[in-house]
Amino acid sequence: MEATQEKSLQHTTETIEIVAAITPFAALDDTVKLAITCASEKKAFDIVGIDLREIASFTEFFIICSGSNMRQVQAVSDEITEKLKEKLNSRVIRVEGYQSGEWILLDYGDFIVHIFEQKAREFYDLERLWRDAKRVEIPKEV
């Protein structure tokens, strides 16, 4: 005769703590730091840095920020472009969207700056698209 084995389904609960991976501001290249600082100085808001080095090959970082209107978006773009050229001799490779001022993209090769008008930023939601990437710690004093 065969022996029967009794099995029971036990419900167990495990708690998993998810720790967001963060790249410290101090670990960034001077060009990326200066671009973030320039955006802040021109009153860009909601500045976010995304570290793409582990998940993308076309660039290392995204800097995403917002301006309240077309003129401010363009002013942030101008400040970043001028200061990086003046202080670090770093020139933008490609600029897109400057005339419309809804979403300006500054491509520096190693990093890309996205400057949005608020409605465009909400619509494209790059932070959600790149949610698997590490975030860059942006100090409050910047």
Secondary structure, DSSP 8 states (H G I E B T S, - for coil): ---------------------EE-GGGS-HHHHHHHHHHHHTT-EEEEEEE-TTT-SS-SEEEEEEESSHHHHHHHHHHHHHHHHHHH----SEEESTTT-SEEEEE-SSEEEEEEEHHHHHHH-HHHHTTTSEEE---TT-
